[in-house]
């Protein structure tokens, strides 16, 4: 494993910690030495993933959330920064429920993270406009 980096990977939506989010967390820790912020609702599976990554020499913490809305994400990212004040959030994986639009990632969108067909249409429309 490479030396520990000051770079941070934040991963949300870990489910039972066996899918895409968990795989990305393992790879970034083992291959790149990133610090890993596991963002999840409380789950034993996620705690087990944290222990697995730590056992392999990684730097990892679990940051619990009750909701994936804008305010909750803002709060959790502040906690990540407080945990590793010398670190830099370099990469984030939004791996939560299908068909959700991560509004907190769009500039000027403070209502954030809610399942919204209007937002999905708006995002799709702007993607189509970018292609033209």
C-alpha positions in Angstrom: 0.0 0.0 0.0 1.3 3.5 -0.8 2.1 5.9 2.0 -1.0 7.6 3.5 -2.2 10.6 1.5 -3.7 13.7 2.8 -6.4 13.3 0.1 -9.8 12.2 1.2 -12.4 10.1 -0.6 -16.0 10.6 0.7 -18.4 7.7 -0.2 -22.1 7.9 0.4 -24.6 5.1 0.0 -22.8 2.0 1.2 -25.8 -0.3 1.6 -24.6 -3.7 2.9 -20.9 -2.7 2.2 -20.4 -5.2 -0.6 -21.1 -3.2 -3.7 -19.7 -0.3 -5.7 -19.3 2.2 -2.8 -17.4 -0.4 -0.7 -15.2 -1.5 -3.6 -14.3 2.1 -4.4 -13.4 2.8 -0.7 -11.2 -0.3 -0.6 -9.4 0.6 -3.9 -8.8 4.2 -3.0 -7.4 3.2 0.4 -5.3 0.3 -0.7 -4.0 1.6 -4.1 -3.8 5.3 -3.5 -3.5 5.7 0.2 -6.5 8.0 0.5 -8.3 8.7 3.8 -11.8 7.3 3.5 -14.9 8.9 4.8 -17.7 6.4 4.8 -21.0 8.3 4.8 -24.0 6.1 5.8 -27.0 5.6 7.9 -26.0 3.5 10.9 -25.2 -0.1 9.8 -23.1 -2.9 11.2 -22.0 -3.7 7.7 -20.4 -0.3 7.3 -18.7 -0.6 10.7 -17.3 -4.0 9.5 -16.0 -2.3 6.3 -14.3 0.4 8.4 -12.6 -2.3 10.4 -11.5 -4.2 7.3 -9.9 -1.1 5.8 -8.2 -0.2 9.1 -6.9 -3.8 9.4 -5.4 -3.4 5.9 -3.6 -0.3 7.1 -6.0 2.3 5.8 -7.2 5.5 7.4 -11.0 5.5 7.6 -13.9 6.8 9.6 -17.7 6.3 9.5 -19.8 9.5 9.4 -23.4 8.7 10.2 -26.3 10.5 8.6 -30.1 10.3 9.0 -30.8 11.8 5.7 -29.0 12.7 2.4 -30.5 16.2 2.1 -28.4 19.3 1.5 -28.1 20.3 5.2 -27.1 16.8 6.3 -24.5 16.6 3.6 -23.1 20.0 4.5 -22.9 19.0 8.1 -21.2 15.6 7.4 -18.6 17.2 5.1 -17.8 19.7 7.9 -17.3 16.8 10.3 -15.0 15.2 7.7 -13.0 18.4 7.6 -12.9 18.6 11.4 -11.7 15.0 11.6 -8.8 15.5 9.1 -8.1 19.3 9.2 -4.9 18.8 7.2 -6.7 16.7 4.6 -8.2 17.7 1.3 -11.5 16.3 -0.1 -10.3 15.2 -3.5 -13.0 12.8 -4.6 -16.6 12.0 -3.7 -18.8 9.1 -4.7 -22.5 9.6 -4.6 -23.8 6.0 -4.6 -27.2 6.5 -3.0 -30.6 5.3 -4.3 -31.1 5.1 -8.0 -32.9 8.0 -9.7 -32.0 10.5 -7.0 -30.5 13.8 -8.1 -27.7 15.0 -5.9 -28.8 18.6 -5.8 -26.2 19.5 -3.2 -23.6 18.9 -5.9 -25.2 21.5 -8.2 -24.1 25.1 -7.7 -26.8 27.3 -6.0 -29.0 24.3 -5.0 -29.5 24.5 -1.3 -32.7 22.5 -1.2 -30.6 19.5 -2.1 -30.7 15.7 -2.3 -34.5 15.3 -2.5 -36.0 12.9 -5.1 -37.3 15.3 -7.6 -38.6 14.5 -11.1 -38.3 18.3 -11.9 -34.7 18.3 -11.0 -34.0 15.1 -12.9 -35.7 16.6 -16.0 -33.7 19.8 -15.5 -30.4 17.9 -15.2 -31.3 15.8 -18.2 -32.2 18.9 -20.2 -29.0 20.7 -19.3 -27.0 17.5 -20.3 -28.8 17.5 -23.6 -28.1 21.2 -24.1 -24.4 20.6 -23.4 -24.3 17.9 -26.1 -25.7 20.3 -28.7 
